[in-house]
Amino acid sequence: MINKGFAKHYYLMLLPGMIWLTLFSIVPMFGIVMAFQDYNPGLGILHSEWVGLENFKYMFSLNDSVTILVNTLVIAVLKIVGNLVIPLFFALLLNELRLRYLKRWIQTIVYLPHFLSWVILSGILLDIFGYTGPVNQILSVFHIKPILFFGRADLFPALIVGSDVWKEFGFNTIIYLAALTGINPALYEAAAIDGATRFKRMLHVTLPGIVSAIVLLSVLSLGNVLNAGFEQIFNLYNPLVYSSGDIIDTWVYRTGLVNLQFSLATAMGLLKSVVSFLMITISYYLAYRFANYRIF
């Protein structure tokens, strides 16, 4: 039992976090009423004209709505798949490495990009894949004309997904490596005695041993199905690649803060939030159903 005197101190420790949560996460939620108004900044939320679902009807009538929804789903799903499969494959390979010091060095090196913001990485990527950058210089050796990588709509999604997987797969690898430590070494010894090769041991001992972690990460990732990565795309995209790179978040930014169509942008943001909430709810149910994972 916690002494009541000490309990007060715990509540005081929670107070700054609760104030921050209230001011920046709960109070702004009242702004969703703009999705049902013809919002006028001069009149404010309380006095702007109420239009009901007109903003949603207008939003679905736009050709851009289908484009950004498809772009968001394609990029987000590819990121989810890439950030599940590649870290798993890399963790399995790293787990088979017997040189412990080399294993730690590799793990540290691939983990470092996770700590860099997209503001920094976007500048690096734009220089590397620039028209006069190292990649085009290498291509010129093979007599291939320079390519404007981040100016081609057909290449942009692949560059976005590939750079995101490169940045995050080191972090996700650690999760799989942590799960690998929970496998009983006696299982490997028994498999070796039975004549199983290292590949068969990985196939019949390692993978079944971390299948719960794989299922857990897979179902929890469903909550990000509409999160294609605003910060990354915002720092890398341009009008030339809007057809394949414009997503819900970047469209909301341009519509609301650049074109000042606050109500329309709020309607799209609210729609995304509702769908994301439903997907997160479903993902947690699936995580509990198939991986016995629960928060509450």
C-alpha positions as CSV (number, residue, x, y, z in Angstrom):
1,M,0.0,0.0,0.0
2,I,1.2,3.5,-0.9
3,N,1.2,6.0,2.0
4,K,-1.3,8.8,1.3
5,G,1.4,11.4,1.9
6,F,3.6,9.9,-0.8
7,A,0.6,9.5,-3.1
8,K,0.2,13.3,-3.1
9,H,3.8,13.6,-4.4
10,Y,3.0,11.2,-7.2
11,Y,0.0,13.3,-8.2
12,L,2.2,16.4,-8.2
13,M,4.6,14.6,-10.5
14,L,1.7,13.8,-12.9
15,L,0.4,17.4,-12.9
16,P,2.8,18.9,-15.5
17,G,2.1,16.0,-17.9
18,M,-1.7,16.3,-17.4
19,I,-1.5,20.0,-18.0
20,W,0.4,19.5,-21.2
21,L,-2.0,16.7,-22.3
22,T,-5.0,19.0,-21.6
23,L,-3.7,22.1,-23.4
24,F,-2.2,20.4,-26.4
25,S,-4.3,17.3,-26.9
26,I,-7.8,17.7,-25.3
27,V,-8.6,21.4,-25.7
28,P,-7.7,21.5,-29.5
29,M,-10.2,18.7,-30.1
30,F,-13.0,21.3,-29.8
31,G,-11.7,22.7,-33.1
32,I,-13.3,19.7,-34.9
33,V,-16.5,21.7,-35.0
34,M,-15.0,23.7,-37.9
35,A,-15.5,20.6,-40.1
36,F,-19.3,21.3,-39.8
37,Q,-19.0,25.1,-40.3
38,D,-18.1,27.6,-43.0
39,Y,-15.4,28.8,-40.6
40,N,-14.6,32.5,-40.7
41,P,-11.5,33.5,-38.6
42,G,-13.1,36.9,-38.1
43,L,-16.2,35.4,-36.5
44,G,-14.5,32.6,-34.7
45,I,-15.8,29.1,-34.0
46,L,-18.8,30.3,-31.9
47,H,-20.2,32.6,-34.6
48,S,-19.3,30.9,-37.9
49,E,-22.1,29.6,-40.0
50,W,-23.1,26.0,-39.4
51,V,-23.3,24.0,-42.7
52,G,-23.6,20.4,-41.4
53,L,-22.0,17.8,-43.7
54,E,-21.5,20.2,-46.7
55,N,-17.7,20.1,-46.2
56,F,-17.6,16.3,-46.3
57,K,-19.8,16.3,-49.5
58,Y,-17.6,18.8,-51.2
59,M,-14.5,16.9,-50.1
60,F,-15.7,13.6,-51.6
61,S,-16.6,15.4,-54.9
62,L,-13.0,16.6,-55.4
63,N,-10.8,14.5,-57.7
64,D,-7.9,15.1,-55.3
65,S,-9.7,13.1,-52.6
66,V,-9.3,9.8,-54.5
67,T,-5.7,10.6,-55.4
68,I,-4.5,11.4,-51.9
69,L,-6.4,8.5,-50.4
70,V,-4.8,6.1,-52.8
71,N,-1.4,7.6,-52.4
72,T,-1.7,7.5,-48.6
73,L,-2.8,3.8,-48.6
74,V,-0.1,2.7,-51.0
75,I,2.8,4.4,-49.3
76,A,1.6,3.5,-45.8
77,V,1.0,-0.2,-46.6
78,L,4.3,-0.5,-48.3
79,K,6.0,1.1,-45.3
80,I,4.3,-1.3,-42.9
81,V,5.2,-4.3,-45.0
82,G,8.8,-3.1,-45.5
83,N,9.3,-2.3,-41.8
84,L,8.0,-5.7,-40.8
85,V,9.8,-8.0,-43.3
86,I,13.2,-6.4,-43.7
87,P,13.9,-6.0,-40.0
88,L,12.8,-9.6,-39.4
89,F,15.1,-10.8,-42.2
90,F,18.0,-8.7,-40.9
91,A,17.5,-9.8,-37.3
92,L,17.6,-13.5,-38.4
93,L,20.8,-12.9,-40.2
94,L,22.3,-10.9,-37.4
95,N,21.3,-13.6,-34.9
96,E,23.3,-16.2,-36.8
97,L,26.5,-14.1,-36.6
98,R,28.9,-15.6,-34.1
99,L,31.3,-12.7,-33.8
100,R,29.7,-10.9,-30.8
101,Y,31.7,-7.6,-31.2
102,L,31.0,-7.3,-34.9
103,K,27.3,-8.1,-34.2
104,R,27.2,-5.1,-31.7
105,W,28.9,-2.8,-34.2
106,I,26.5,-3.6,-37.0
107,Q,23.5,-3.3,-34.7
108,T,24.7,0.2,-33.6
109,I,25.4,1.4,-37.1
110,V,22.0,0.4,-38.5
111,Y,20.3,1.9,-35.5
112,L,21.9,5.4,-35.8
113,P,19.6,6.8,-38.6
114,H,16.6,6.3,-36.3
115,F,17.8,9.3,-34.2
116,L,18.1,11.7,-37.1
117,S,15.1,13.8,-38.0
118,W,13.7,13.9,-41.5
119,V,14.7,17.6,-41.8
120,I,18.3,16.4,-41.7
121,L,17.9,13.2,-43.7
122,S,15.8,14.9,-46.4
123,G,18.7,17.3,-47.1
124,I,21.1,14.4,-47.3
125,L,18.8,12.4,-49.6
126,L,18.2,15.4,-51.9
127,D,22.0,15.8,-52.3
128,I,22.7,12.1,-52.9
129,F,19.9,11.7,-55.5
130,G,20.3,15.2,-56.9
131,Y,20.8,15.9,-60.6
132,T,24.6,16.3,-60.0
133,G,24.7,14.1,-56.9
134,P,26.8,10.9,-56.3
135,V,24.1,8.5,-57.7
136,N,23.9,10.3,-61.0
137,Q,27.7,10.6,-61.2
138,I,27.9,6.8,-60.8
139,L,25.2,6.4,-63.5
140,S,27.2,8.6,-65.9
141,V,30.1,6.2,-65.7
142,F,27.8,3.7,-67.4
143,H,26.7,6.3,-69.9
144,I,23.2,6.7,-68.3
145,K,21.7,10.2,-68.5
146,P,21.2,12.0,-65.2
147,I,17.8,11.3,-63.6
148,L,15.8,13.8,-61.6
149,F,14.8,11.2,-58.9
150,F,12.7,13.4,-56.7
151,G,11.1,15.1,-59.6
152,R,9.6,11.9,-61.1
153,A,6.2,10.8,-59.9
154,D,6.9,7.2,-60.8
155,L,10.0,7.0,-58.7
156,F,8.9,9.1,-55.7
157,P,6.9,6.4,-53.8
158,A,9.7,3.9,-54.0
159,L,12.2,6.5,-52.8
160,I,9.9,7.4,-49.9
161,V,9.3,3.8,-48.8
162,G,13.0,2.8,-49.3
163,S,14.3,5.7,-47.3
164,D,11.8,5.2,-44.5
165,V,12.7,1.5,-44.2
166,W,16.4,2.3,-44.3
167,K,15.9,4.8,-41.4
168,E,13.7,2.6,-39.2
169,F,14.7,-1.0,-39.8
170,G,17.6,-0.8,-37.3
171,F,15.1,0.2,-34.5
172,N,12.6,-2.6,-35.5
173,T,15.5,-5.1,-35.7
174,I,16.1,-4.6,-32.0
175,I,12.6,-5.6,-31.2
176,Y,13.0,-8.9,-33.0
177,L,16.5,-9.4,-31.4
178,A,14.9,-8.9,-28.0
179,A,12.3,-11.6,-28.9
180,L,15.0,-13.9,-30.0
181,T,16.7,-13.8,-26.6
182,G,13.6,-15.5,-25.1
183,I,14.1,-18.7,-27.1
184,N,15.4,-21.6,-25.0
185,P,18.9,-22.5,-26.1
186,A,18.1,-26.1,-25.3
187,L,15.8,-26.2,-28.4
188,Y,18.8,-25.3,-30.7
189,E,20.9,-28.0,-29.0
190,A,18.2,-30.6,-29.4
191,A,17.7,-29.7,-33.1
192,A,21.5,-29.9,-33.7
193,I,21.6,-33.3,-32.1
194,D,18.8,-34.4,-34.4
195,G,20.9,-33.3,-37.4
196,A,19.2,-30.1,-38.3
197,T,21.3,-27.6,-40.2
198,R,21.6,-23.9,-39.2
199,F,19.0,-23.0,-41.8
200,K,16.6,-25.7,-40.6
201,R,17.1,-24.6,-37.0
202,M,16.3,-21.0,-38.0
203,L,13.2,-22.3,-39.9
204,H,11.9,-24.7,-37.2
205,V,13.1,-23.1,-33.9
206,T,13.8,-19.4,-34.4
207,L,10.8,-18.4,-36.4
208,P,8.3,-20.3,-34.3
209,G,9.9,-18.8,-31.2
210,I,9.2,-15.2,-32.3
211,V,6.0,-15.8,-34.1
212,S,4.0,-14.0,-31.3
213,A,6.2,-10.9,-31.7
214,I,5.7,-11.0,-35.5
215,V,1.9,-11.2,-35.1
216,L,1.9,-8.5,-32.4
217,L,3.9,-6.0,-34.5
218,S,1.8,-6.8,-37.6
219,V,-1.6,-6.2,-36.0
220,L,-0.4,-3.1,-34.1
221,S,0.9,-1.6,-37.4
222,L,-2.7,-1.5,-38.7
223,G,-3.3,1.6,-36.7
224,N,-0.8,3.4,-39.0
225,V,-2.5,2.5,-42.3
226,L,-3.4,6.1,-42.9
227,N,-0.1,7.5,-41.6
228,A,2.2,7.7,-44.6
229,G,4.7,10.1,-42.8
230,F,4.0,13.8,-43.1
231,E,7.4,15.0,-42.0
232,Q,9.3,12.8,-44.5
233,I,7.1,13.6,-47.5
234,F,6.7,17.3,-46.7
235,N,10.5,17.7,-46.7
236,L,11.0,15.7,-49.9
237,Y,8.0,16.3,-52.2
238,N,7.3,19.1,-54.7
239,P,4.5,19.9,-57.2
240,L,6.0,17.6,-59.8
241,V,5.2,14.5,-57.7
242,Y,1.8,15.5,-56.2
243,S,0.1,12.9,-58.4
244,S,1.9,10.0,-56.6
245,G,3.3,11.6,-53.4
246,D,0.6,13.9,-52.1
247,I,-1.0,12.3,-49.0
248,I,-3.8,13.2,-46.6
249,D,-1.5,15.1,-44.1
250,T,0.3,17.2,-46.8
251,W,-3.1,18.0,-48.5
252,V,-4.6,19.1,-45.2
253,Y,-1.5,21.3,-44.6
254,R,-1.7,23.0,-48.0
255,T,-5.5,23.3,-47.9
256,G,-5.8,24.6,-44.3
257,L,-2.6,26.7,-43.7
258,V,-1.7,27.7,-47.3
259,N,-5.1,28.1,-49.0
260,L,-6.8,29.0,-45.7
261,Q,-9.7,26.6,-46.3
262,F,-9.9,25.7,-42.6
263,S,-13.2,23.9,-42.6
264,L,-12.4,21.6,-45.6
265,A,-9.0,20.7,-44.1
266,T,-10.6,20.0,-40.7
267,A,-13.1,17.7,-42.4
268,M,-10.4,15.7,-44.0
269,G,-8.4,15.5,-40.8
270,L,-11.4,14.4,-38.8
271,L,-12.2,11.7,-41.4
272,K,-8.6,10.4,-41.1
273,S,-8.8,10.5,-37.3
274,V,-12.0,8.5,-37.2
275,V,-10.7,5.8,-39.6
276,S,-7.4,5.7,-37.7
277,F,-9.3,5.3,-34.4
278,L,-11.3,2.4,-35.8
279,M,-8.2,0.7,-37.2
280,I,-6.3,1.1,-33.8
281,T,-9.3,-0.4,-32.0
282,I,-9.4,-3.4,-34.4
283,S,-5.6,-3.8,-34.2
284,Y,-5.7,-4.0,-30.4
285,Y,-8.5,-6.5,-30.5
286,L,-6.5,-8.6,-33.0
287,A,-3.4,-8.3,-30.9
288,Y,-5.2,-9.6,-27.8
289,R,-6.9,-12.3,-29.9
290,F,-3.8,-13.7,-31.6
291,A,-0.8,-12.5,-29.5
292,N,-2.4,-12.2,-26.0
293,Y,-1.4,-8.6,-25.8
294,R,-3.4,-6.1,-23.9
295,I,-2.8,-2.6,-22.4
296,F,-5.7,-2.5,-19.9
